[in-house]
Amino acid sequence: MRNEERRMNRTERLFALVLFLQNKPNMSSRDLAEHFGVSRRTVFRDLRALTESGVPLTYAEEGGYEILEGYQLPPLMLTAREAATLLMGTEFMKLQSEASLRADADQVGLKIRSVLPREVKDYIDSLREKTVLDPYWIHAAQEEARADEGRWYRLSEAVARQRKVIMSYFVGSRGESTRRTVDPLGLVYYVDHWNLIAFDHLRGEVRNFRLDRIETMHVLSEGFQRPEGFDLVRHLEARGVRQATREIVLRFSGDVYRRAKQGIPARLDAEVVEDGSTTVTFRFDNLEYVAAWLLRFGTEVEILEPEGLKAALRTMAEAVVVANA
């Protein structure tokens, strides 16, 4: 049984090695050994096994191993829309706090991408560069969402292929619909809805449009040029939508962490189990939100960093005491 398990593990590693080299060529034996957690001797043995099985492995001039262009594992027939759906799904999973889920999602993404035709792969790469997924960014209060009727797919294609869009857009603050021609620059997900970041020809500037407020739309065949130097993440940061920068370190005692883990409002940077307790590190800016969440765990959690979070929790705890005096 042990020998069989070893063969299965090696088979899985060889398959993963092919996927890894197809997506990240010019990797040295040291890089490969570090990535897979094996010795360089094992790497050399695996590379030799791949060569003997017919995988066109070569050593690049840049000084690393790669698989010759054109080699494909057994094909997976996916349309651009289907591939976009699967890969966006894996990107969502990579936002989860559970490290094993993120690792599995990364491997699934590699497997899907490695068997896509070149034109679909290029389409997906273009879309990924222009899409931001982060449900933990600071955002405005949400309203009831209406069905987007599949507009995400049409808009994602317009973003990836740089095609103008004409749409009827409902402006909630004025309670009216307006007709817009826009150049779609990116798609952003905030907690529970999608947003289109686009250059608005009516206003003459880059604006944010919620997909659930688009009433009708039509993707034109006319293309557009992205504004020179435009970067989606920098644009969001300049508008106050930014990634969390405060490091938070918490120590949970006993089994309470099993319950607490589901509510951590960010992906984990570190998770250390020691002497019956679990210490976690993540980044989040809204200390009041975290403090209110921590109240439910009482003395089963200790705040190690930052001091501001300790102060926020003390203030809330004192307010609870006063309110119930």
Phi and psi restraints in degrees (value plus and minus 20) as a CYANA .aco file:
   2 ARG   PHI     -84.2   -44.2
   2 ARG   PSI     -61.9   -21.9
   3 ASN   PHI     -81.9   -41.9
   3 ASN   PSI     -60.8   -20.8
   4 GLU   PHI     -83.2   -43.2
   4 GLU   PSI     -61.2   -21.2
   5 GLU   PHI     -83.8   -43.8
   5 GLU   PSI     -58.6   -18.6
   6 ARG   PHI     -85.2   -45.2
   6 ARG   PSI     -60.9   -20.9
   7 ARG   PHI     -83.6   -43.6
   7 ARG   PSI     -60.6   -20.6
   8 MET   PHI     -84.1   -44.1
   8 MET   PSI     -63.6   -23.6
   9 ASN   PHI     -81.1   -41.1
   9 ASN   PSI     -60.1   -20.1
  10 ARG   PHI     -90.1   -50.1
  10 ARG   PSI     -58.4   -18.4
  11 THR   PHI     -80.4   -40.4
  11 THR   PSI     -65.0   -25.0
  12 GLU   PHI     -82.7   -42.7
  12 GLU   PSI     -59.4   -19.4
  13 ARG   PHI     -87.5   -47.5
  13 ARG   PSI     -58.5   -18.5
  14 LEU   PHI     -84.2   -44.2
  14 LEU   PSI     -62.0   -22.0
  15 PHE   PHI     -82.9   -42.9
  15 PHE   PSI     -64.6   -24.6
  16 ALA   PHI     -83.7   -43.7
  16 ALA   PSI     -53.9   -13.9
  17 LEU   PHI     -85.0   -45.0
  17 LEU   PSI     -61.8   -21.8
  18 VAL   PHI     -82.0   -42.0
  18 VAL   PSI     -66.8   -26.8
  19 LEU   PHI     -80.9   -40.9
  19 LEU   PSI     -62.2   -22.2
  20 PHE   PHI     -85.2   -45.2
  20 PHE   PSI     -64.9   -24.9
  21 LEU   PHI     -89.8   -49.8
  21 LEU   PSI     -49.8    -9.8
  22 GLN   PHI     -89.6   -49.6
  22 GLN   PSI     -51.5   -11.5
  23 ASN   PHI    -115.3   -75.3
  23 ASN   PSI     -43.3    -3.3
  24 LYS   PHI    -156.4  -116.4
  24 LYS   PSI      59.7    99.7
  25 PRO   PHI     -91.0   -51.0
  25 PRO   PSI     153.3   193.3
  26 ASN   PHI      42.5    82.5
  26 ASN   PSI      20.3    60.3
  27 MET   PHI    -115.9   -75.9
  27 MET   PSI     112.6   152.6
  28 SER   PHI     -97.1   -57.1
  28 SER   PSI     145.7   185.7
  29 SER   PHI     -82.5   -42.5
  29 SER   PSI     -52.6   -12.6
  30 ARG   PHI     -87.4   -47.4
  30 ARG   PSI     -61.6   -21.6
  31 ASP   PHI     -81.0   -41.0
  31 ASP   PSI     -64.3   -24.3
  32 LEU   PHI     -85.9   -45.9
  32 LEU   PSI     -61.8   -21.8
  33 ALA   PHI     -82.1   -42.1
  33 ALA   PSI     -61.7   -21.7
  34 GLU   PHI     -87.3   -47.3
  34 GLU   PSI     -61.2   -21.2
  35 HIS   PHI     -85.3   -45.3
  35 HIS   PSI     -62.4   -22.4
  36 PHE   PHI    -113.9   -73.9
  36 PHE   PSI     -24.0    16.0
  37 GLY   PHI      47.8    87.8
  37 GLY   PSI      17.3    57.3
  38 VAL   PHI    -148.5  -108.5
  38 VAL   PSI     155.6   195.6
  39 SER   PHI    -100.0   -60.0
  39 SER   PSI     140.8   180.8
  40 ARG   PHI     -84.1   -44.1
  40 ARG   PSI     -51.2   -11.2
  41 ARG   PHI     -82.7   -42.7
  41 ARG   PSI     -61.1   -21.1
  42 THR   PHI     -84.7   -44.7
  42 THR   PSI     -59.3   -19.3
  43 VAL   PHI     -80.7   -40.7
  43 VAL   PSI     -67.1   -27.1
  44 PHE   PHI     -80.6   -40.6
  44 PHE   PSI     -58.7   -18.7
  45 ARG   PHI     -86.8   -46.8
  45 ARG   PSI     -60.5   -20.5
  46 ASP   PHI     -87.1   -47.1
  46 ASP   PSI     -61.1   -21.1
  47 LEU   PHI     -83.0   -43.0
  47 LEU   PSI     -59.1   -19.1
  48 ARG   PHI     -85.2   -45.2
  48 ARG   PSI     -58.6   -18.6
  49 ALA   PHI     -84.7   -44.7
  49 ALA   PSI     -58.6   -18.6
  50 LEU   PHI     -84.2   -44.2
  50 LEU   PSI     -63.9   -23.9
  51 THR   PHI     -81.2   -41.2
  51 THR   PSI     -63.4   -23.4
  52 GLU   PHI     -86.9   -46.9
  52 GLU   PSI     -44.5    -4.5
  53 SER   PHI    -108.5   -68.5
  53 SER   PSI     -19.8    20.2
  54 GLY   PHI      82.1   122.1
  54 GLY   PSI     -17.2    22.8
  55 VAL   PHI     -93.8   -53.8
  55 VAL   PSI     103.6   143.6
  56 PRO   PHI     -93.7   -53.7
  56 PRO   PSI      56.6    96.6
  57 LEU   PHI    -108.4   -68.4
  57 LEU   PSI     118.8   158.8
  58 THR   PHI    -162.3  -122.3
  58 THR   PSI     148.1   188.1
  59 TYR   PHI    -129.7   -89.7
  59 TYR   PSI      95.8   135.8
  60 ALA   PHI     -92.7   -52.7
  60 ALA   PSI     137.9   177.9
  61 GLU   PHI     -82.4   -42.4
  61 GLU   PSI     -48.5    -8.5
  62 GLU   PHI     -91.3   -51.3
  62 GLU   PSI     -30.3     9.7
  63 GLY   PHI      83.9   123.9
  63 GLY   PSI       8.0    48.0
  64 GLY   PHI    -168.1  -128.1
  64 GLY   PSI     151.0   191.0
  65 TYR   PHI    -104.5   -64.5
  65 TYR   PSI     127.8   167.8
  66 GLU   PHI    -174.6  -134.6
  66 GLU   PSI     143.8   183.8
  67 ILE   PHI    -125.5   -85.5
  67 ILE   PSI     112.2   152.2
  68 LEU   PHI     -75.9   -35.9
  68 LEU   PSI     122.0   162.0
  69 GLU   PHI     -77.1   -37.1
  69 GLU   PSI     117.0   157.0
  70 GLY   PHI      84.4   124.4
  70 GLY   PSI     -37.7     2.3
  71 TYR   PHI     -93.5   -53.5
  71 TYR   PSI     112.6   152.6
  72 GLN   PHI    -151.2  -111.2
  72 GLN   PSI     120.5   160.5
  73 LEU   PHI     -92.1   -52.1
  73 LEU   PSI     148.8   188.8
  74 PRO   PHI     -66.2   -26.2
  74 PRO   PSI     111.3   151.3
  75 PRO   PHI     -87.0   -47.0
  75 PRO   PSI     125.9   165.9
  76 LEU   PHI    -136.4   -96.4
  76 LEU   PSI      94.0   134.0
  77 MET   PHI    -104.0   -64.0
  77 MET   PSI      85.2   125.2
  78 LEU   PHI    -150.1  -110.1
  78 LEU   PSI     120.3   160.3
  79 THR   PHI     -98.2   -58.2
  79 THR   PSI     147.6   187.6
  80 ALA   PHI     -80.1   -40.1
  80 ALA   PSI     -58.2   -18.2
  81 ARG   PHI     -86.5   -46.5
  81 ARG   PSI     -63.8   -23.8
  82 GLU   PHI     -84.4   -44.4
  82 GLU   PSI     -62.3   -22.3
  83 ALA   PHI     -84.0   -44.0
  83 ALA   PSI     -60.7   -20.7
  84 ALA   PHI     -82.2   -42.2
  84 ALA   PSI     -61.3   -21.3
  85 THR   PHI     -81.1   -41.1
  85 THR   PSI     -68.8   -28.8
  86 LEU   PHI     -84.9   -44.9
  86 LEU   PSI     -65.1   -25.1
  87 LEU   PHI     -91.9   -51.9
  87 LEU   PSI     -54.2   -14.2
  88 MET   PHI     -86.3   -46.3
  88 MET   PSI     -54.5   -14.5
  89 GLY   PHI     -83.0   -43.0
  89 GLY   PSI     -61.4   -21.4
  90 THR   PHI     -88.1   -48.1
  90 THR   PSI     -53.3   -13.3
  91 GLU   PHI     -85.4   -45.4
  91 GLU   PSI     -58.4   -18.4
  92 PHE   PHI     -82.3   -42.3
  92 PHE   PSI     -62.8   -22.8
  93 MET   PHI     -84.4   -44.4
  93 MET   PSI     -50.0   -10.0
  94 LYS   PHI     -92.0   -52.0
  94 LYS   PSI     -27.8    12.2
  95 LEU   PHI    -109.6   -69.6
  95 LEU   PSI     -25.8    14.2
  96 GLN   PHI     -93.1   -53.1
  96 GLN   PSI     135.4   175.4
  97 SER   PHI     -94.8   -54.8
  97 SER   PSI     -44.0    -4.0
  98 GLU   PHI     -93.4   -53.4
  98 GLU   PSI      96.1   136.1
  99 ALA   PHI     -81.3   -41.3
  99 ALA   PSI     -58.8   -18.8
 100 SER   PHI     -85.6   -45.6
 100 SER   PSI     -55.1   -15.1
 101 LEU   PHI     -85.3   -45.3
 101 LEU   PSI     -60.8   -20.8
 102 ARG   PHI     -84.3   -44.3
 102 ARG   PSI     -61.6   -21.6
 103 ALA   PHI     -85.5   -45.5
 103 ALA   PSI     -63.4   -23.4
 104 ASP   PHI     -83.6   -43.6
 104 ASP   PSI     -61.7   -21.7
 105 ALA   PHI     -83.4   -43.4
 105 ALA   PSI     -57.9   -17.9
 106 ASP   PHI     -83.9   -43.9
 106 ASP   PSI     -61.8   -21.8
 107 GLN   PHI     -87.0   -47.0
 107 GLN   PSI     -60.2   -20.2
 108 VAL   PHI     -82.1   -42.1
 108 VAL   PSI     -63.2   -23.2
 109 GLY   PHI     -79.9   -39.9
 109 GLY   PSI     -62.4   -22.4
 110 LEU   PHI     -82.6   -42.6
 110 LEU   PSI     -62.9   -22.9
 111 LYS   PHI     -84.5   -44.5
 111 LYS   PSI     -62.9   -22.9
 112 ILE   PHI     -84.6   -44.6
 112 ILE   PSI     -68.7   -28.7
 113 ARG   PHI     -83.1   -43.1
 113 ARG   PSI     -55.0   -15.0
 114 SER   PHI     -87.6   -47.6
 114 SER   PSI     -43.3    -3.3
 115 VAL   PHI    -127.0   -87.0
 115 VAL   PSI     -12.9    27.1
 116 LEU   PHI     -99.8   -59.8
 116 LEU   PSI     124.8   164.8
 117 PRO   PHI     -79.8   -39.8
 117 PRO   PSI     135.1   175.1
 118 ARG   PHI     -75.2   -35.2
 118 ARG   PSI     -63.7   -23.7
 119 GLU   PHI     -87.1   -47.1
 119 GLU   PSI     -56.3   -16.3
 120 VAL   PHI     -91.4   -51.4
 120 VAL   PSI     -58.7   -18.7
 121 LYS   PHI     -81.9   -41.9
 121 LYS   PSI     -62.5   -22.5
 122 ASP   PHI     -83.7   -43.7
 122 ASP   PSI     -59.7   -19.7
 123 TYR   PHI     -82.1   -42.1
 123 TYR   PSI     -66.1   -26.1
 124 ILE   PHI     -84.2   -44.2
 124 ILE   PSI     -62.5   -22.5
 125 ASP   PHI     -81.1   -41.1
 125 ASP   PSI     -61.3   -21.3
 126 SER   PHI     -84.4   -44.4
 126 SER   PSI     -62.5   -22.5
 127 LEU   PHI     -85.6   -45.6
 127 LEU   PSI     -62.2   -22.2
 128 ARG   PHI     -82.0   -42.0
 128 ARG   PSI     -58.0   -18.0
 129 GLU   PHI     -86.0   -46.0
 129 GLU   PSI     -42.4    -2.4
 130 LYS   PHI    -132.6   -92.6
 130 LYS   PSI       1.7    41.7
 131 THR   PHI    -147.5  -107.5
 131 THR   PSI     114.5   154.5
 132 VAL   PHI    -138.7   -98.7
 132 VAL   PSI     104.9   144.9
 133 LEU   PHI    -141.2  -101.2
 133 LEU   PSI      92.4   132.4
 134 ASP   PHI    -179.9  -139.9
 134 ASP   PSI      75.9   115.9
 135 PRO   PHI     -91.2   -51.2
 135 PRO   PSI     -21.3    18.7
 136 TYR   PHI    -126.9   -86.9
 136 TYR   PSI     -11.1    28.9
 137 TRP   PHI     -94.7   -54.7
 137 TRP   PSI     129.6   169.6
 138 ILE   PHI     -81.8   -41.8
 138 ILE   PSI     117.8   157.8
 139 HIS   PHI    -171.5  -131.5
 139 HIS   PSI     146.0   186.0
 140 ALA   PHI     -95.6   -55.6
 140 ALA   PSI     144.1   184.1
 141 ALA   PHI     -80.5   -40.5
 141 ALA   PSI     123.2   163.2
 142 GLN   PHI    -109.3   -69.3
 142 GLN   PSI     131.5   171.5
 143 GLU   PHI    -130.4   -90.4
 143 GLU   PSI     150.5   190.5
 144 GLU   PHI     -83.1   -43.1
 144 GLU   PSI     109.0   149.0
 145 ALA   PHI    -108.4   -68.4
 145 ALA   PSI     122.4   162.4
 146 ARG   PHI    -122.4   -82.4
 146 ARG   PSI     139.3   179.3
 147 ALA   PHI     -81.2   -41.2
 147 ALA   PSI     117.1   157.1
 148 ASP   PHI    -108.4   -68.4
 148 ASP   PSI     -19.2    20.8
 149 GLU   PHI      33.4    73.4
 149 GLU   PSI      19.3    59.3
 150 GLY   PHI      54.8    94.8
 150 GLY   PSI      -5.1    34.9
 151 ARG   PHI     -88.4   -48.4
 151 ARG   PSI     -43.1    -3.1
 152 TRP   PHI     -77.3   -37.3
 152 TRP   PSI     -61.6   -21.6
 153 TYR   PHI     -85.5   -45.5
 153 TYR   PSI     -64.2   -24.2
 154 ARG   PHI     -87.1   -47.1
 154 ARG   PSI     -59.3   -19.3
 155 LEU   PHI     -91.1   -51.1
 155 LEU   PSI     -55.4   -15.4
 156 SER   PHI     -83.2   -43.2
 156 SER   PSI     -57.7   -17.7
 157 GLU   PHI     -87.4   -47.4
 157 GLU   PSI     -60.5   -20.5
 158 ALA   PHI     -83.4   -43.4
 158 ALA   PSI     -57.9   -17.9
 159 VAL   PHI     -85.9   -45.9
 159 VAL   PSI     -68.8   -28.8
 160 ALA   PHI     -87.0   -47.0
 160 ALA   PSI     -57.7   -17.7
 161 ARG   PHI    -118.6   -78.6
 161 ARG   PSI     -19.5    20.5
 162 GLN   PHI      36.5    76.5
 162 GLN   PSI      45.3    85.3
 163 ARG   PHI    -139.3   -99.3
 163 ARG   PSI     117.2   157.2
 164 LYS   PHI     -85.3   -45.3
 164 LYS   PSI     135.3   175.3
 165 VAL   PHI    -151.7  -111.7
 165 VAL   PSI     115.1   155.1
 166 ILE   PHI    -126.0   -86.0
 166 ILE   PSI     111.9   151.9
 167 MET   PHI    -167.1  -127.1
 167 MET   PSI     137.2   177.2
 168 SER   PHI    -120.8   -80.8
 168 SER   PSI     100.3   140.3
 169 TYR   PHI    -141.4  -101.4
 169 TYR   PSI     110.7   150.7
 170 PHE   PHI    -106.0   -66.0
 170 PHE   PSI     102.6   142.6
 171 VAL   PHI    -117.1   -77.1
 171 VAL   PSI      86.1   126.1
 172 GLY   PHI     -81.8   -41.8
 172 GLY   PSI     -58.0   -18.0
 173 SER   PHI     -85.0   -45.0
 173 SER   PSI     -47.6    -7.6
 174 ARG   PHI    -127.5   -87.5
 174 ARG   PSI     -28.5    11.5
 175 GLY   PHI      44.0    84.0
 175 GLY   PSI      15.0    55.0
 176 GLU   PHI    -161.1  -121.1
 176 GLU   PSI     141.9   181.9
 177 SER   PHI    -119.6   -79.6
 177 SER   PSI     121.4   161.4
 178 THR   PHI    -147.9  -107.9
 178 THR   PSI     133.6   173.6
 179 ARG   PHI    -119.4   -79.4
 179 ARG   PSI     106.5   146.5
 180 ARG   PHI    -147.7  -107.7
 180 ARG   PSI     124.7   164.7
 181 THR   PHI    -133.3   -93.3
 181 THR   PSI     103.6   143.6
 182 VAL   PHI    -152.3  -112.3
 182 VAL   PSI     135.8   175.8
 183 ASP   PHI    -124.6   -84.6
 183 ASP   PSI      84.1   124.1
 184 PRO   PHI     -89.8   -49.8
 184 PRO   PSI     102.5   142.5
 185 LEU   PHI    -127.1   -87.1
 185 LEU   PSI     -42.2    -2.2
 186 GLY   PHI    -198.5  -158.5
 186 GLY   PSI     143.0   183.0
 187 LEU   PHI    -138.9   -98.9
 187 LEU   PSI     116.0   156.0
 188 VAL   PHI    -151.7  -111.7
 188 VAL   PSI     116.8   156.8
 189 TYR   PHI    -128.0   -88.0
 189 TYR   PSI     101.6   141.6
 190 TYR   PHI    -131.6   -91.6
 190 TYR   PSI      86.7   126.7
 191 VAL   PHI      32.5    72.5
 191 VAL   PSI     -86.7   -46.7
 192 ASP   PHI    -155.0  -115.0
 192 ASP   PSI      -7.1    32.9
 193 HIS   PHI    -175.4  -135.4
 193 HIS   PSI     138.1   178.1
 194 TRP   PHI    -112.4   -72.4
 194 TRP   PSI     130.1   170.1
 195 ASN   PHI    -150.3  -110.3
 195 ASN   PSI     120.9   160.9
 196 LEU   PHI    -120.5   -80.5
 196 LEU   PSI     104.2   144.2
 197 ILE   PHI    -117.1   -77.1
 197 ILE   PSI      99.6   139.6
 198 ALA   PHI    -169.4  -129.4
 198 ALA   PSI     134.0   174.0
 199 PHE   PHI     -99.5   -59.5
 199 PHE   PSI     101.7   141.7
 200 ASP   PHI    -115.4   -75.4
 200 ASP   PSI      94.1   134.1
 201 HIS   PHI     -89.7   -49.7
 201 HIS   PSI     -43.2    -3.2
 202 LEU   PHI     -89.9   -49.9
 202 LEU   PSI     -62.4   -22.4
 203 ARG   PHI    -115.8   -75.8
 203 ARG   PSI     -36.1     3.9
 204 GLY   PHI      53.8    93.8
 204 GLY   PSI       8.9    48.9
 205 GLU   PHI    -175.6  -135.6
 205 GLU   PSI     147.7   187.7
 206 VAL   PHI     -97.0   -57.0
 206 VAL   PSI     107.5   147.5
 207 ARG   PHI    -148.4  -108.4
 207 ARG   PSI     148.5   188.5
 208 ASN   PHI    -127.4   -87.4
 208 ASN   PSI     110.8   150.8
 209 PHE   PHI    -147.4  -107.4
 209 PHE   PSI     104.9   144.9
 210 ARG   PHI     -96.9   -56.9
 210 ARG   PSI     114.3   154.3
 211 LEU   PHI     -84.0   -44.0
 211 LEU   PSI     -52.5   -12.5
 212 ASP   PHI     -95.8   -55.8
 212 ASP   PSI     -22.2    17.8
 213 ARG   PHI    -128.1   -88.1
 213 ARG   PSI     -18.1    21.9
 214 ILE   PHI    -102.3   -62.3
 214 ILE   PSI      97.0   137.0
 215 GLU   PHI    -104.4   -64.4
 215 GLU   PSI     -67.3   -27.3
 216 THR   PHI    -161.1  -121.1
 216 THR   PSI     136.7   176.7
 217 MET   PHI    -177.7  -137.7
 217 MET   PSI     137.8   177.8
 218 HIS   PHI    -166.8  -126.8
 218 HIS   PSI     106.5   146.5
 219 VAL   PHI    -106.3   -66.3
 219 VAL   PSI     104.2   144.2
 220 LEU   PHI    -105.5   -65.5
 220 LEU   PSI     141.6   181.6
 221 SER   PHI    -101.0   -61.0
 221 SER   PSI     -34.9     5.1
 222 GLU   PHI     -91.3   -51.3
 222 GLU   PSI     110.3   150.3
 223 GLY   PHI    -110.7   -70.7
 223 GLY   PSI    -199.1  -159.1
 224 PHE   PHI    -171.9  -131.9
 224 PHE   PSI     142.3   182.3
 225 GLN   PHI    -121.5   -81.5
 225 GLN   PSI     109.7   149.7
 226 ARG   PHI     -84.7   -44.7
 226 ARG   PSI     123.9   163.9
 227 PRO   PHI     -74.5   -34.5
 227 PRO   PSI     114.7   154.7
 228 GLU   PHI     -78.6   -38.6
 228 GLU   PSI     108.2   148.2
 229 GLY   PHI      59.2    99.2
 229 GLY   PSI     -15.2    24.8
 230 PHE   PHI     -88.1   -48.1
 230 PHE   PSI     109.6   149.6
 231 ASP   PHI    -148.0  -108.0
 231 ASP   PSI     103.3   143.3
 232 LEU   PHI     -81.1   -41.1
 232 LEU   PSI     -66.9   -26.9
 233 VAL   PHI     -84.6   -44.6
 233 VAL   PSI     -63.9   -23.9
 234 ARG   PHI     -83.3   -43.3
 234 ARG   PSI     -57.5   -17.5
 235 HIS   PHI     -81.7   -41.7
 235 HIS   PSI     -64.3   -24.3
 236 LEU   PHI     -84.7   -44.7
 236 LEU   PSI     -62.3   -22.3
 237 GLU   PHI     -82.9   -42.9
 237 GLU   PSI     -59.0   -19.0
 238 ALA   PHI     -86.5   -46.5
 238 ALA   PSI     -46.6    -6.6
 239 ARG   PHI    -109.0   -69.0
 239 ARG   PSI     -14.4    25.6
 240 GLY   PHI      72.3   112.3
 240 GLY   PSI     -18.3    21.7
 241 VAL   PHI    -117.5   -77.5
 241 VAL   PSI      82.6   122.6
 242 ARG   PHI    -154.7  -114.7
 242 ARG   PSI     136.8   176.8
 243 GLN   PHI     -94.2   -54.2
 243 GLN   PSI     129.2   169.2
 244 ALA   PHI     -81.6   -41.6
 244 ALA   PSI     119.1   159.1
 245 THR   PHI    -137.8   -97.8
 245 THR   PSI     -35.6     4.4
 246 ARG   PHI    -104.8   -64.8
 246 ARG   PSI     108.5   148.5
 247 GLU   PHI    -105.4   -65.4
 247 GLU   PSI     108.9   148.9
 248 ILE   PHI    -138.9   -98.9
 248 ILE   PSI     108.9   148.9
 249 VAL   PHI    -143.4  -103.4
 249 VAL   PSI     102.3   142.3
 250 LEU   PHI    -146.6  -106.6
 250 LEU   PSI     125.3   165.3
 251 ARG   PHI    -139.0   -99.0
 251 ARG   PSI      97.8   137.8
 252 PHE   PHI    -120.9   -80.9
 252 PHE   PSI     119.0   159.0
 253 SER   PHI    -117.9   -77.9
 253 SER   PSI     132.1   172.1
 254 GLY   PHI      35.2    75.2
 254 GLY   PSI    -165.1  -125.1
 255 ASP   PHI    -105.7   -65.7
 255 ASP   PSI     -21.4    18.6
 256 VAL   PHI     -81.9   -41.9
 256 VAL   PSI     -45.0    -5.0
 257 TYR   PHI     -83.2   -43.2
 257 TYR   PSI     -52.1   -12.1
 258 ARG   PHI     -77.7   -37.7
 258 ARG   PSI     -59.1   -19.1
 259 ARG   PHI     -98.0   -58.0
 259 ARG   PSI     -58.9   -18.9
 260 ALA   PHI     -89.9   -49.9
 260 ALA   PSI     -52.1   -12.1
 261 LYS   PHI     -78.4   -38.4
 261 LYS   PSI     -55.1   -15.1
 262 GLN   PHI     -86.4   -46.4
 262 GLN   PSI     -41.0    -1.0
 263 GLY   PHI    -124.8   -84.8
 263 GLY   PSI     -17.6    22.4
 264 ILE   PHI     -82.8   -42.8
 264 ILE   PSI     103.0   143.0
 265 PRO   PHI    -104.6   -64.6
 265 PRO   PSI      14.7    54.7
 266 ALA   PHI    -190.7  -150.7
 266 ALA   PSI     144.1   184.1
 267 ARG   PHI     -92.2   -52.2
 267 ARG   PSI     128.3   168.3
 268 LEU   PHI    -102.8   -62.8
 268 LEU   PSI     115.9   155.9
 269 ASP   PHI    -108.0   -68.0
 269 ASP   PSI     -48.3    -8.3
 270 ALA   PHI    -176.1  -136.1
 270 ALA   PSI     130.1   170.1
 271 GLU   PHI    -166.1  -126.1
 271 GLU   PSI      90.5   130.5
 272 VAL   PHI    -141.9  -101.9
 272 VAL   PSI     103.3   143.3
 273 VAL   PHI    -122.1   -82.1
 273 VAL   PSI     105.7   145.7
 274 GLU   PHI    -175.9  -135.9
 274 GLU   PSI     108.8   148.8
 275 ASP   PHI      32.7    72.7
 275 ASP   PSI      23.4    63.4
 276 GLY   PHI      59.9    99.9
 276 GLY   PSI     -18.9    21.1
 277 SER   PHI    -141.9  -101.9
 277 SER   PSI     142.5   182.5
 278 THR   PHI    -145.5  -105.5
 278 THR   PSI     105.5   145.5
 279 THR   PHI    -126.1   -86.1
 279 THR   PSI     107.1   147.1
 280 VAL   PHI    -142.3  -102.3
 280 VAL   PSI     129.7   169.7
 281 THR   PHI    -149.1  -109.1
 281 THR   PSI     111.1   151.1
 282 PHE   PHI    -171.9  -131.9
 282 PHE   PSI     154.2   194.2
 283 ARG   PHI    -139.7   -99.7
 283 ARG   PSI     113.3   153.3
 284 PHE   PHI    -183.1  -143.1
 284 PHE   PSI     118.8   158.8
 285 ASP   PHI    -111.8   -71.8
 285 ASP   PSI     -49.8    -9.8
 286 ASN   PHI    -103.7   -63.7
 286 ASN   PSI      69.4   109.4
 287 LEU   PHI     -87.2   -47.2
 287 LEU   PSI     -52.5   -12.5
 288 GLU   PHI     -84.6   -44.6
 288 GLU   PSI     -59.3   -19.3
 289 TYR   PHI     -82.5   -42.5
 289 TYR   PSI     -66.5   -26.5
 290 VAL   PHI     -85.4   -45.4
 290 VAL   PSI     -60.2   -20.2
 291 ALA   PHI     -81.6   -41.6
 291 ALA   PSI     -63.5   -23.5
 292 ALA   PHI     -83.4   -43.4
 292 ALA   PSI     -57.1   -17.1
 293 TRP   PHI     -88.3   -48.3
 293 TRP   PSI     -57.3   -17.3
 294 LEU   PHI     -92.3   -52.3
 294 LEU   PSI     -41.1    -1.1
 295 LEU   PHI     -75.0   -35.0
 295 LEU   PSI     -54.2   -14.2
 296 ARG   PHI     -89.4   -49.4
 296 ARG   PSI     -36.1     3.9
 297 PHE   PHI    -118.2   -78.2
 297 PHE   PSI     -25.1    14.9
 298 GLY   PHI      31.0    71.0
 298 GLY   PSI    -148.6  -108.6
 299 THR   PHI    -102.3   -62.3
 299 THR   PSI     -17.0    23.0
 300 GLU   PHI    -102.0   -62.0
 300 GLU   PSI     -21.0    19.0
 301 VAL   PHI    -154.5  -114.5
 301 VAL   PSI     121.7   161.7
 302 GLU   PHI    -142.3  -102.3
 302 GLU   PSI     110.7   150.7
 303 ILE   PHI    -107.3   -67.3
 303 ILE   PSI      98.6   138.6
 304 LEU   PHI    -112.5   -72.5
 304 LEU   PSI     -57.6   -17.6
 305 GLU   PHI    -171.8  -131.8
 305 GLU   PSI     128.0   168.0
 306 PRO   PHI    -115.0   -75.0
 306 PRO   PSI     153.3   193.3
 307 GLU   PHI     -83.2   -43.2
 307 GLU   PSI     -54.0   -14.0
 308 GLY   PHI     -81.4   -41.4
 308 GLY   PSI     -53.4   -13.4
 309 LEU   PHI     -91.3   -51.3
 309 LEU   PSI     -58.0   -18.0
 310 LYS   PHI     -79.7   -39.7
 310 LYS   PSI     -64.4   -24.4
 311 ALA   PHI     -84.1   -44.1
 311 ALA   PSI     -61.2   -21.2
 312 ALA   PHI     -84.3   -44.3
 312 ALA   PSI     -59.4   -19.4
 313 LEU   PHI     -88.3   -48.3
 313 LEU   PSI     -60.6   -20.6
 314 ARG   PHI     -81.1   -41.1
 314 ARG   PSI     -63.7   -23.7
 315 THR   PHI     -80.7   -40.7
 315 THR   PSI     -63.7   -23.7
 316 MET   PHI     -87.6   -47.6
 316 MET   PSI     -61.4   -21.4
 317 ALA   PHI     -82.2   -42.2
 317 ALA   PSI     -62.8   -22.8
 318 GLU   PHI     -83.8   -43.8
 318 GLU   PSI     -58.6   -18.6
 319 ALA   PHI     -85.0   -45.0
 319 ALA   PSI     -56.5   -16.5
 320 VAL   PHI     -85.2   -45.2
 320 VAL   PSI     -62.3   -22.3
 321 VAL   PHI     -82.2   -42.2
 321 VAL   PSI     -66.7   -26.7
 322 VAL   PHI     -82.8   -42.8
 322 VAL   PSI     -62.4   -22.4
 323 ALA   PHI     -86.2   -46.2
 323 ALA   PSI     -45.6    -5.6
 324 ASN   PHI    -129.4   -89.4
 324 ASN   PSI      -5.6    34.4
